[in-house]
Amino acid sequence: MVLYSAEIVLIKGQLFWGILYFTGPCPLCPERSTQSCICGRNRSIRPCAEPQWLCTEVCGKLLECSNHSCSDICHRGKCPPCPKSGKRTCPCGKTTLDLPCTEDVPPCGDTCELLLSCGHHNCTRRCHSGPCETCRQMVNKICRCGKREKSIQCSQEFICDIKCPKLKNCQRHQCRRKCCHGQCPPCEQICGRQLSCKNHKCPSVCHRGLCYPCPLTKDVSCNCGSTTLTVPCGRERVTKPPKCSQVCKTPSNCHHLIRKSHRCHFGPCPPCKQICGYKLASCDHSCRMACHDNKTISRAESRPLTSPWTTNHEEKQSIPIRCGPCSVPVMRTCLGEHETISMPCFKDGEFSCGRPCGRLLSCDNHRCQLQCHTVIQAPDEERSGLDCEQCEKPCIKPIQSGCTHECLRRCHPGECGDCRQMVKRQCHCSSMSVYVKCCELTSSDDSSTKLLLSCKGNCPKMLKCGHQCSLHCHFGPCIDAKDCSRKIVVRCPCKRLKKDYPCSEAQGISLECNEECRKIVMKTEKERKEQERIQQEEEMKLHKEEVEKYERKKQGRKRRPRKQQEDVEEPSWFSVHRNVIIATVVVVAILAVVIHIALAE
């Protein structure tokens, strides 16, 4: 065991002052410092003695294949090999290939045959990437309740629409669940039947039999609530409230904060006898009458008497009575502050003296002619306020030079603005009218005026070459025909060859036919002559047929001699078989006579 001592100690690369005495190896560094995780992505303040720690992010280092990065969470040691390197199988697992990690394993082309999610059938698609589709094979399925059978896809569940008519365990509500397998769920509805207290409903889950009695209690108290009796819920209706000896705490029903003290009671408190002292609404004086906030008055019923011994009862009501009018004289100035007069306090209020207002309006040209009124937000005693009239007279000031229009604004202070009326002018090309503001037309120079009077459309004028001017609506003459850039199509005499030339270069240019054009012309001419020859032959043939038809019609019809027919009579069937028929009839007659005689004996 060795004893160490020092005044400056170096621990984990950091200097610490002091004298340390210890035996054995150096202890762990107790300080904290900023340490990087193993992957180097994050830094954190950790104990200096634990420099290695793992973060929760993906490592991201390049793998040995130099094509993919590590997808594991921050880890120690080397990164695992590339998961796409080595031998891999196709999506269905039937074919094994050894491909670079940069290439995906292609489908093998064979049937997938992987077991589908239904667990009964196999996938019939060709080898494919991604999950297999749901099973679409049609099978006969029986619903849960066993009452229906249907042919549907294997992946679908068959639930019929028949609702269960059985009662739930409460014996009050039907199950009404579609395609129920017979084990109906318990009733989850609230019972909701009124309890014997007549105040609450049963909060339990729907059940059989009678409900439990109400577990709640009610407090019956005096009017102030100081004395209380606790009774079962429902008994508060027949229980009399207890008597109380406390002072009545009912707040005053008049404007006085404190009334004469008396004991707790039910019903209205006795009327207040204090002086009113209420500040009148129309002035600052107070009322000296007895409190009249709740004056009791009697009103007789106006219903008709049904018998001689019936009378109309008087109905008592408590209504507030207004304070009387105040007659103290006060001084009041009119609304427009033209004069001040004396009037009774109850008549005190704003009044108009009837004179014209006379304040200068905002136009600085006229004065307000309204009857004396209140002026709001006036800058001084001479200027008009917000509630003064607005000058509606037209402006009579002269407008700027060069304009012949009148100012369309109402009477206003200061100079008139620019004239905004639209002026109709003909455009340069005379194809349409242009509307321009008067102020823009009078204040613009020559170049601006030419631009304003342009309709911005194509110039309709024709050049000497026969083409339309290519400029927009402009002032002055159009461009020279030599500068026309329109394209002209020049064709050869047979119209087969064509070529585009600018209009300025197309004058005097002709396009000659080539050898192909001549061959086509000769072939066309030969076909035309052959067609004419065939047409002439057809016409000659038709002409010849018409002549022959005319000659036959002119000669008339030719009658052919009738052939002499010899009448040959053939013997009939009866004449040929007459003898046989007669002999047969005789034999039948003899047999009939013999049979008759035999039967008679």
Secondary structure, 3 states (H helix, E strand, C coil): CCEEEEEEEEECCEEEEEEEEEECCCCCCCCEEEEECCCCCCEEEEECCCCCCCCCCECCCECCCCCCECCCECCCCCCCCCCCCCEEECCCCCCEEECCCCCCCCCCCCECCCECCCCCCECCCECCCCCCCCCCCEEEEECCCCCCEEEEECCCCCCCCCECCCECCCCCCECCCECCCCCCCCCCCECCCECCCCCCECCCECCCCCCCCCCCEEEEECCCCCCEEEEECCHHHCCCCCCCCCECCCCCCCCCCCCCCCECCCCCCCCCCCECCCECCCCCCECCCECCCCEEEEEECCCCCCCCCCCCCEEEEEECCCCCCCCCEEEEECCCCCCEEEEEHHHCCCCCCCCECCCECCCCCCECCCECCCCCCCCCCCECCCCCCCCCCECCCCCCCCCCCCCCCECCCCCCCCCCCEEEEECCCCCCEEEEEHHHHHHCCHHHHHHHCCCCCECCCECCCCCECCCECCCCCCCCHHHCCCEEEEECCCCCCEEEEECCCCCCCCCCCCHHHHHHHHHHHHHHHHHHHHHHHHHHHHHHHHHHHHHHHHHCCCCCCCCCCCCCCCCCHHHHCHHHHHHHHHHHHHHHHHHHHHHHC
